[in-house]
Amino acid sequence: MNDSVLDVVIVGGGLVGGLTALLLAQGGVQATVLDAAPILDEEKTISVANPRVLALSQATIHLLKTVGVWEKLARQMPYSGMQVWNKNGYGEINFGKFSEQPPHIDQALGSMVEPSLLNLAIQQKMLKELKDYRTEVKVVRIEEGVGVWHIDLADGTHLTTKLVIGADGANSFVRDQAFIDFDILDYQQAGLSCAIRTQFPHQYVARQIFLETGPLAFLPMASLNPEQEGYWQSIVWTLPDDYADEYVALSDQAFTQLLTRESHHMLGEVLEATPRAKFPLKARAAQKYVKSGLALIGDAAHVIHPLAGQGVNIGCLDAAILCDALLHDKKRGVWAHEQTLRRYEHRRKGQNDAMMHSMSAIGWLETTTLYPIIWARNLGLKHVEKHNVLKDAFMIQANGLNILKGTQYSV
């Protein structure tokens, strides 16, 4: 039994929870982090290529640099351009540029990073910077007390804290224990992902083609084999559930032929594919992000459609806005005041909900077969392509740096 009252306990030690802990540590606040994951084996983690990648925005990269995690990444793939178009239309938008050499990270639109490598770098930094980072922890009860929260662990440990931060993912135990309801939108779709090797190099461009069944994204990724650098990509293919089941069951040869055909040979033949994984697509939105002495961040608060690859980035922005508010109050001798937590919720919930609904709407617009909608959609894409001001506005929104303005993490 431990009767001392902790300042903050973070449940979840992944990217968003780890970033939160490290940002707080920089501000002089040591969090207790309860991580269900084990200590990662560095050599094993680095030697295995993860077929999925996270598209990190410039804001996320900036925050990772701020806490000293970025330079610890074993590999990452910056990209200098994006290309989006419709298979059954004429609309197309191009951002940035093609490149023969990897762009410098400061001039890149963003970077693709394997989640396993990101988790490794975050974990190594927490082991160095945090005084109370616990791995392979199972939380069995979280209960609100008078001005504190009580947390029980499976090993019999009892913790008491002034603030609980739930960073424990879409199926958040913290959210459930706090009796915070959430809305769910089942797209009746699945994401199919794997890594592929193509005939022609990706030229550091992320590509997305909208098919009748859903968007297919080709995302540049780093290769374990230097001779094949520039030819490997991670794909995320949004499909109706029955199509996803069918495509997962295809032979490798049949799948690479299908992918070549559906992608319009945009990078020549698809020569190789790793085993495919399928995951259900559901949007979730917590009805509130905070209670007295408790805050939800990342997927515990919101899960959006992967269409724009923004889920991980808005979670990191949650961490930055919450930490900025908490550390600002700490300077005034206040900690985790309810108004501070409400201010965090006010700043983030509206933006995140808008992002979730816009991604759902775009997904419908891009898969509809109604001719008037197709015509308007193509006209809109053409209009944006011709106007650099509109394209710049899209990029400003996507890089996330404007949301950091006015905080201590502003660029």
NUPA-329049 format. One line per 4 residues: number of its first residue (from 1); for each residue y, z, x of C-alpha. Coordinates in Angstrom, 3 decimals, always signed. Example, Ala and Ser with C-alpha at 12.3 -4.5 7.8 and 13.67 -1.06 7.14 Angstrom:
BEGIN
1> -4.500 +7.800 +12.300; -1.060 +7.140 +13.670
% end
This chain:
BEGIN
1> +0.000 +0.000 +0.000; +3.437 -0.992 +1.303; +6.338 +0.739 -0.458; +9.195 -0.916 +1.468
5> +11.237 -3.456 -0.490; +11.452 -6.889 +1.106; +14.514 -9.096 +0.803; +12.584 -12.250 -0.080
9> +9.018 -13.456 -0.465; +8.340 -17.193 -0.501; +5.075 -18.198 -2.149; +4.062 -21.532 -0.633
13> +4.326 -22.598 +2.994; +4.458 -26.385 +2.710; +7.435 -28.593 +3.441; +9.835 -27.132 +0.855
17> +8.767 -23.504 +1.217; +8.706 -23.733 +5.011; +12.106 -25.413 +5.146; +13.533 -22.666 +2.935
21> +12.143 -19.942 +5.197; +13.512 -21.609 +8.327; +16.968 -22.183 +6.820; +17.098 -18.518 +5.789
25> +15.966 -17.416 +9.259; +18.819 -19.399 +10.787; +21.157 -17.408 +8.552; +19.709 -14.087 +9.663
29> +17.326 -13.489 +6.729; +13.636 -13.104 +7.539; +11.430 -14.132 +4.630; +7.819 -13.147 +4.101
33> +5.927 -16.409 +3.560; +2.611 -16.398 +1.712; +0.757 -19.616 +2.479; -2.594 -20.490 +0.938
37> -3.305 -22.998 +3.712; -5.026 -22.092 +7.003; -3.625 -22.537 +10.496; -3.890 -26.253 +11.230
41> -5.783 -27.570 +14.234; -3.144 -29.506 +16.181; -5.454 -31.909 +18.008; -7.490 -32.731 +14.905
45> -4.438 -33.158 +12.690; -2.707 -35.536 +15.103; -5.836 -37.589 +15.846; -6.465 -38.495 +12.184
49> -4.139 -40.952 +10.444; -3.225 -39.833 +6.931; -3.333 -42.836 +4.551; -0.407 -41.474 +2.537
53> +3.145 -41.161 +3.798; +6.292 -39.458 +2.550; +9.489 -41.499 +2.477; +12.026 -39.066 +3.912
57> +15.706 -39.615 +3.160; +18.497 -39.122 +5.673; +19.361 -35.812 +3.983; +15.809 -34.520 +4.462
61> +15.750 -35.734 +8.068; +19.077 -33.984 +8.680; +17.721 -30.711 +7.278; +14.557 -30.979 +9.395
65> +16.709 -31.569 +12.476; +18.825 -28.555 +11.513; +15.819 -26.212 +11.708; +14.280 -27.866 +14.783
69> +11.264 -29.400 +13.035; +12.077 -33.090 +13.364; +11.555 -33.245 +17.128; +8.131 -31.600 +16.711
73> +6.708 -34.499 +14.687; +3.889 -36.214 +16.532; +4.819 -39.605 +15.036; +6.987 -41.121 +12.341
77> +8.026 -44.604 +11.285; +11.736 -45.267 +10.670; +12.520 -48.195 +8.402; +15.652 -50.332 +8.415
81> +15.284 -52.276 +5.166; +13.988 -52.225 +1.602; +12.996 -55.168 -0.531; +12.373 -54.881 -4.285
85> +11.452 -57.733 -6.613; +9.553 -58.708 -9.776; +6.411 -60.795 -9.816; +7.254 -62.416 -13.160
89> +10.980 -62.749 -12.705; +13.688 -63.876 -10.385; +15.440 -60.590 -9.782; +15.399 -59.240 -6.236
93> +17.335 -56.612 -4.294; +17.458 -56.273 -0.513; +18.833 -53.242 +1.293; +19.356 -52.977 +5.023
97> +17.741 -55.522 +7.305; +14.544 -56.758 +8.921; +13.982 -55.604 +12.491; +11.762 -56.669 +15.366
101> +12.045 -53.244 +17.042; +11.895 -49.740 +15.549; +15.416 -48.785 +14.434; +17.010 -45.666 +15.881
105> +16.587 -42.879 +13.365; +20.350 -42.470 +12.966; +20.695 -46.134 +11.919; +17.560 -46.180 +9.749
109> +17.524 -45.962 +5.965; +14.913 -43.233 +6.296; +11.509 -42.610 +7.803; +7.885 -42.596 +6.707
113> +5.974 -39.502 +7.788; +2.376 -38.475 +7.201; +2.376 -35.207 +5.198; -0.285 -33.686 +7.458
117> +1.945 -34.136 +10.518; +4.928 -32.728 +8.667; +2.933 -29.675 +7.578; +1.785 -29.160 +11.167
121> +5.340 -29.290 +12.540; +6.663 -26.958 +9.837; +3.820 -24.500 +10.411; +4.278 -24.458 +14.190
125> +7.987 -23.745 +13.761; +7.323 -20.937 +11.261; +4.786 -19.330 +13.603; +7.503 -19.240 +16.247
129> +10.538 -18.265 +14.157; +9.212 -16.008 +11.383; +8.152 -12.407 +11.783; +5.947 -12.351 +8.667
133> +4.213 -15.662 +8.059; +0.804 -15.165 +6.434; -1.804 -17.911 +6.067; -4.937 -18.193 +3.888
137> -3.326 -15.834 +1.386; -4.308 -15.690 -2.269; -1.741 -14.221 -4.675; -3.437 -12.670 -7.720
141> -0.528 -11.073 -9.608; +3.253 -11.315 -9.768; +5.032 -8.917 -12.109; +8.668 -8.145 -12.762
145> +9.773 -4.563 -12.214; +13.149 -2.848 -12.443; +15.354 -4.881 -10.113; +12.338 -5.999 -8.067
149> +9.181 -8.088 -8.286; +5.696 -6.781 -7.479; +3.162 -9.072 -5.797; -0.539 -8.307 -5.397
153> -2.749 -10.200 -2.972; -6.502 -10.723 -3.133; -7.040 -8.514 -0.078; -5.491 -5.537 -1.884
157> -2.047 -5.785 -0.273; +0.888 -4.923 -2.541; +4.383 -6.276 -1.858; +7.682 -5.413 -3.496
161> +10.657 -7.739 -3.119; +14.178 -8.278 -4.378; +13.629 -12.051 -4.593; +10.602 -14.273 -5.183
165> +10.901 -17.975 -4.385; +8.185 -20.123 -5.920; +7.442 -23.108 -3.668; +3.785 -23.346 -4.623
169> +3.574 -26.835 -6.091; +3.104 -28.523 -9.428; +0.541 -25.985 -10.672; +2.780 -23.095 -9.662
173> +1.262 -19.635 -10.024; +4.734 -18.132 -9.614; +6.029 -20.155 -12.566; +3.076 -19.103 -14.727
177> +3.378 -15.427 -13.819; +7.109 -15.509 -14.599; +6.327 -16.985 -18.048; +8.520 -20.023 -17.445
181> +7.467 -22.885 -19.689; +7.512 -26.479 -18.543; +7.634 -29.872 -20.204; +5.082 -32.473 -19.220
185> +5.151 -36.246 -19.567; +1.789 -37.917 -19.089; +2.362 -41.552 -18.102; -1.306 -42.413 -18.775
189> -1.181 -43.893 -15.302; -2.673 -43.154 -11.926; -1.469 -43.711 -8.400; -3.860 -45.477 -6.057
193> -3.209 -45.007 -2.359; -4.720 -46.017 +0.957; -3.667 -47.416 +4.318; -3.880 -51.148 +4.964
197> -3.546 -53.517 +7.910; -1.822 -56.832 +7.249; -1.815 -60.222 +8.956; +1.934 -60.158 +9.604
201> +4.097 -57.221 +10.748; +6.156 -55.243 +8.264; +9.343 -55.606 +10.382; +10.273 -52.021 +9.479
205> +10.893 -52.889 +5.833; +9.597 -50.959 +2.828; +8.594 -53.337 +0.053; +7.991 -52.855 -3.648
209> +6.848 -55.513 -6.096; +6.804 -54.875 -9.827; +3.666 -56.203 -11.484; +2.702 -56.246 -15.141
213> +0.480 -53.217 -14.482; +3.043 -51.243 -12.493; +4.845 -51.143 -9.140; +3.019 -51.774 -5.870
217> +4.691 -50.356 -2.761; +4.018 -51.275 +0.871; +5.369 -48.494 +3.108; +5.467 -48.920 +6.919
221> +3.479 -46.319 +8.803; +2.842 -45.458 +12.429; -0.462 -46.618 +13.906; -2.855 -44.661 +16.100
225> -3.510 -47.910 +17.995; -0.403 -49.128 +19.904; -1.702 -52.712 +19.779; -1.603 -52.605 +15.977
229> +1.818 -50.959 +15.708; +3.849 -52.650 +12.985; +0.832 -53.935 +11.062; -0.246 -50.771 +9.223
233> +1.190 -49.656 +5.929; +0.507 -47.088 +3.288; +0.305 -48.433 -0.242; +1.042 -46.662 -3.504
237> -0.010 -48.701 -6.510; +0.903 -47.412 -9.963; -1.727 -48.510 -12.484; -2.997 -47.743 -15.981
241> -5.864 -45.260 -15.743; -8.581 -47.801 -16.516; -7.291 -50.269 -13.920; -7.161 -47.520 -11.298
245> -10.783 -46.585 -11.981; -11.812 -50.231 -11.667; -9.902 -50.844 -8.431; -11.199 -47.675 -6.770
249> -14.749 -48.849 -7.425; -14.255 -52.289 -5.828; -15.833 -53.146 -2.488; -13.431 -53.179 +0.472
253> -13.575 -56.966 +0.629; -12.875 -57.403 -3.082; -10.028 -54.888 -2.926; -8.293 -56.471 +0.085
257> -8.569 -59.890 -1.597; -7.090 -58.476 -4.812; -4.260 -56.798 -2.892; -3.496 -60.012 -0.997
261> -3.291 -61.966 -4.234; -1.285 -59.409 -6.214; +1.221 -58.969 -3.391; +1.821 -62.745 -3.288
265> +0.706 -62.860 +0.353; +4.022 -61.248 +1.248; +2.587 -60.166 +4.609; -0.243 -62.672 +4.755
269> -3.806 -61.518 +4.311; -4.649 -57.850 +3.873; -7.223 -57.522 +6.648; -8.358 -53.925 +6.370
273> -8.112 -50.969 +3.990; -9.064 -47.327 +4.368; -10.927 -45.507 +1.552; -8.832 -45.369 -1.605
277> -7.649 -42.196 -3.339; -6.552 -41.897 -6.941; -4.224 -39.277 -8.419; -2.908 -38.825 -11.987
281> +0.773 -39.452 -12.658; +2.507 -36.826 -14.737; +6.126 -35.736 -14.752; +6.774 -32.006 -15.099
285> +10.016 -30.153 -15.588; +10.349 -26.381 -15.690; +12.526 -25.365 -18.634; +14.457 -23.125 -16.287
289> +14.524 -22.696 -12.536; +15.475 -19.037 -12.278; +15.033 -15.572 -13.711; +16.530 -12.355 -12.420
293> +15.259 -12.086 -8.842; +13.187 -15.264 -8.984; +13.773 -18.963 -8.240; +11.608 -22.089 -8.393
297> +12.041 -24.955 -5.929; +10.320 -28.253 -5.213; +7.309 -29.285 -7.281; +7.135 -25.820 -8.843
301> +10.371 -26.755 -10.643; +9.962 -30.522 -11.095; +7.546 -33.388 -10.489; +8.873 -36.919 -10.937
305> +7.338 -40.387 -10.972; +6.704 -41.601 -7.388; +8.509 -44.873 -8.172; +11.423 -44.219 -5.804
309> +9.652 -41.819 -3.455; +12.263 -39.141 -4.086; +10.098 -36.172 -5.104; +9.880 -34.555 -1.669
313> +13.547 -35.264 -0.966; +14.907 -33.577 -4.070; +12.688 -30.591 -3.255; +14.307 -30.310 +0.183
317> +17.730 -30.521 -1.455; +16.672 -27.629 -3.712; +15.926 -25.614 -0.588; +19.282 -26.430 +0.996
321> +21.376 -25.644 -2.092; +19.512 -22.383 -2.760; +19.734 -21.207 +0.867; +23.415 -22.108 +1.086
325> +24.156 -20.030 -2.020; +22.054 -17.058 -0.861; +23.504 -16.998 +2.651; +27.048 -17.343 +1.317
329> +26.496 -14.227 -0.790; +24.888 -12.379 +2.116; +28.138 -12.700 +4.057; +29.849 -10.901 +1.165
333> +27.283 -8.108 +1.150; +25.424 -9.386 -1.926; +21.811 -10.553 -2.115; +20.075 -12.655 -4.782
337> +22.658 -11.909 -7.458; +21.722 -13.406 -10.808; +24.940 -15.446 -10.923; +24.067 -16.926 -7.523
341> +20.650 -18.006 -8.769; +22.226 -19.438 -11.928; +24.635 -21.404 -9.784; +21.696 -22.908 -7.887
345> +20.008 -23.820 -11.167; +23.194 -25.378 -12.510; +23.625 -27.531 -9.416; +20.056 -28.772 -9.249
349> +18.431 -28.872 -12.682; +20.717 -31.454 -14.271; +20.445 -33.798 -11.294; +16.677 -33.443 -11.076
353> +16.137 -33.944 -14.812; +18.321 -37.061 -14.706; +16.282 -38.408 -11.790; +13.016 -37.738 -13.629
357> +14.119 -39.523 -16.806; +15.668 -42.454 -14.937; +12.430 -43.031 -13.004; +10.492 -42.977 -16.273
361> +12.904 -45.481 -17.817; +12.789 -47.810 -14.810; +9.004 -47.699 -14.867; +9.028 -48.867 -18.483
365> +11.647 -51.564 -17.854; +9.648 -52.975 -14.988; +6.340 -53.211 -16.846; +7.504 -54.363 -20.278
369> +6.473 -57.814 -21.508; +9.352 -58.083 -23.992; +11.277 -61.223 -22.998; +14.816 -59.903 -23.783
373> +14.177 -56.892 -21.575; +12.756 -59.075 -18.794; +15.835 -61.326 -18.984; +18.249 -58.385 -18.866
377> +16.276 -56.752 -16.063; +16.348 -59.865 -13.883; +20.032 -60.423 -14.616; +20.717 -56.822 -13.583
381> +18.823 -57.152 -10.297; +20.664 -60.377 -9.485; +23.993 -58.738 -10.291; +23.326 -55.782 -8.011
385> +22.096 -58.057 -5.202; +25.389 -59.977 -5.247; +27.636 -56.911 -5.148; +27.618 -54.849 -1.963
389> +29.631 -52.090 -3.630; +26.815 -51.498 -6.129; +24.180 -51.652 -3.410; +26.137 -49.174 -1.304
393> +26.344 -46.847 -4.308; +22.564 -46.994 -4.689; +22.076 -46.195 -1.011; +24.507 -43.274 -1.091
397> +22.576 -41.819 -4.015; +19.234 -42.401 -2.304; +20.105 -40.896 +1.088; +21.050 -37.564 -0.536
401> +23.773 -36.691 +1.969; +26.458 -36.524 -0.727; +24.617 -33.620 -2.373; +24.951 -31.599 +0.837
405> +28.737 -31.959 +0.836; +30.484 -28.633 +0.469; +27.502 -26.728 +1.902; +26.995 -25.421 +5.429
409> +24.493 -28.280 +5.905; +27.024 -31.025 +5.248; +26.910 -33.927 +7.717
% end
